[in-house]
């Protein structure tokens, strides 16, 4: 079950954190994974880990916010791989701020990567899937696409847009054998979380880590690998009856608080 053998996959922002875990998980199930990253060193590290485990992967240096560049990347990958079977739109940046202290420049930057970046990759990816007979798309949104937490104005807005695009792509391509779903991670323990705590609570790191962990009803943060497992399922043939749906991986944050 959940075999991705003979399938080609693209994962954006797969040099670290959730994206890296997703790339590793897809490759473990047999997919050839193209790791798209603005940080080529990080991309190469992910590729090396995949290859060391016996998987297949290549690294591609690119900027998801650059529309023209991304169309060229997907066209080349489609030609090189004989089509595209799986696309995971994970690349994104974080931002802390509310309406009064979020600058226009910061807002535009978040939208450029988190929202326009997904649009750019959906455009390139769907065009390749139309050529090759279909595929599965997974967009990494967030629990904050549907709920509010403090000081996440721009980030929440961008992820709400990602969820809306998920619904639209799923609806528009029902008859093209293209499925499009979203994962809504809650608080996942990544290097970003550790860096955020170290920067903002340098004298109280252990206590803040505990508080952030206990925010989830299940009592801990999630792991990137747990998000990766959901991505594998949604890309697999076992999920062939699922499209246009958001899947929380959030320790109960949205529905059992």
N, C-alpha and C positions, 0 to 999 in steps of 0.2 A: 504494500500500500504506500501511497504518497511518493511513488517513484517519479523522478523528473528526468530519467534517462532519455537521451537523444533530444532534450529540450534546450533551447538557448534562452538565457536570462540576462537582463540588465538590472543592476542595482545602483542607484545614484547615492552619493555620499557614503560609500561603503568602506571608507578608510578607517573608521572607528565606530565605537558605540553600537547602536541598534543596526545601522547599515552594514557594518562588518559582520555582526552576528547573523544577519539575514543572508549575506553572501555566502558565509561558511555553511549555513544550513542548506541552502539551495544546492550548493556544490556537493555536499555530502549525499544528497538524494540523487545525484547524477547529472545535474544541469551543468552546461558550460556557462560560466558566469563572467560577464564583462563588468568590471568594477569601474564605475565612472566617479571621478574625484577631481576637485580643484587642487588637492594636495597629492601630487603624484607619488611622493615618498610613502605616504600612508596607503595609497592604493597598491603600490608594489608590495608592501608588507602583507596586506590582505591576500594578494595573489600568491605570494610565497607560502603563506599558511595553507591555502587551499591546495596548492600543488604538492606541498610536503605531505599532505594527508591523502594524496592520490587523486585529487580532483583536477578539474580543468578550469582555467581562468586567465583572463588578460586584463591589463590596466589601461584605462583611457583617461588622459588628462583633459578636462574640459570644465566649463563654467555653465551651470544649468540656467543661469539668468541671461545668457547670450543666445537669443533665438536662432540666428543664422548658424552659429556654430553647432548648436544641438541638432538642427535638421541635417547638417552634414554628417555628424557623428552617427545618427540613427540610420541614415542612408547607407553609410559605409558598413556599419555593423549588420544591417539587413542583408547586404550583398555578401559579406564575408561569411555569415552564419547560415545563409539560405533562409532567412526570415527571422522573426522574433516570436518566441512563445510566451515569455514571462517578462513583465516590467514591474519593478518595485521603485516607486518614487519616494525616496527617503531623505534626500538632501534637504537640509534646512538649517536655519540659524535661530538662536534664542534671543530674546530681548526682555528686559525688565523695565516696566514703566507704565504710568497711567496717562490719561488724556492731557493732564497739565504739564507733565515733564517728558513726554515723548516728542522728540523733535521731528520735523518734517523729513529731515534726512534719514533719521533712524527708521521712521515708518516706511519710507520708500525703499530702504535697503532690505527690510524684512519682507516686504511684499515682492520685491524683485527676485529674491531667492525662494522663499517659501511658497509663493502663489504663482508668480509668473514662471518660475523655474519648473513647477509641476505642469503648468500649461504647455511650456515649450517641449517637455519630454513626452507628455501625452500626445501632442501633435505628431512628433516624430515617431513615437511608438505605435500609435494607432495606424498610421499610414503603412508601417511595415507589417503590422498584423493583418491589415486588409489584403495586402499582397500575398501573404503566406497562409491565409485561411483561418485566422483567428488567434486568440491568445488570452492570457489572464493578466490583469493589471491589479496591483495592490498599491494604494496610496497611503502613506503614513501620515495620518492626521493627528489627533490628540483628544483626550477627554475634554480639553478646554475648547474644542469646537462646539460643544453643546452645554458646557457649564462654565461658571465664572470662578476664577481665583484672583487674588489681589495682584495688581501690577503686571498684567500680561496683555495689555490692550492690543498692541500690534501683533504679537504672536497669536493670540486667540483669534483675531480677525483673519489672519492668514490661514489658520487651520480650519476655521469655519468655511472659508472659500474652497479649500481643498476638499472638504466633505461635499460641498455643493457641486463641485466639478465631478466628483465620483458619481453622484446620482445622474448627472447629465450625460456623462460618457456611457454609463450603463444603459440608460434609456435609449440613447441615440444609436447604439450598436447592438441591440438585442438580436437583430437578424443577421449579424456578421460573425457570430461565434466568438465575440469578444466580451469577456466578463470584466467588470470593474468593481472592486470592493475597497473598503478602507479599514485600516486598523487604527484604533484609538488607544494608544498607550497611556497609562497613568504615569506615575512617577517611577521611572526605570533607573536603576543604579548604573550610571555611566560615568566616564571621566568628567563630563560636564558638571554633574552633580557634586562630585568631590571638589572640583575647582570653584564652583559657586559657594560652597560652604567655607572653603579655605579663604576665599577673598572677602566674604561678607561677615563671617563669624570666626575669625582667626583664634579667638580666645575661648571659644565655646563649641568646637567642632563636633565633639562626640555627642553632646547633648542635642545639638541641632540635627545631626544625622538621625538620632533616635526619634526626634519629633517628626521629621520628614517621613521616616519609615512608618511611624504609627499613624500617620494621616490616612493611609490606606486601611480600610476595614479589615483586610486580611492580616494586617500587622507588620508588613514589611514592604520594601520596594520590590518591583519586578526585576528580572534579569533580561539583558538583551537577547539571550538565547530563547527565552519564553516568547518574545515577540517574533523571533526567527521561526519558531515552530508554527505559529499562526500563519506566517507568510508562506511557509511550505505548504500547509493545508490549502490555503486559498489559491495557490498556483497549481495545485495538483488536480488530476482528473476527478478525484473524490469530491471536489467542490464544484463539479460541473453544473449543479442546479442552483448555485448561489451567485447572485449578482446584485449590485446596487445596494449593498448592505454595509453598515458600520459594525465593526467587531471590537468592543472594548477588551483590552488586556490591561486591567487596572486594579486588580485586587479588590474588586467590589465597589470602587469609588463612585461610579455613576448610579448604580441601582440598588445597592444594599447598605448604603450609609444610614 
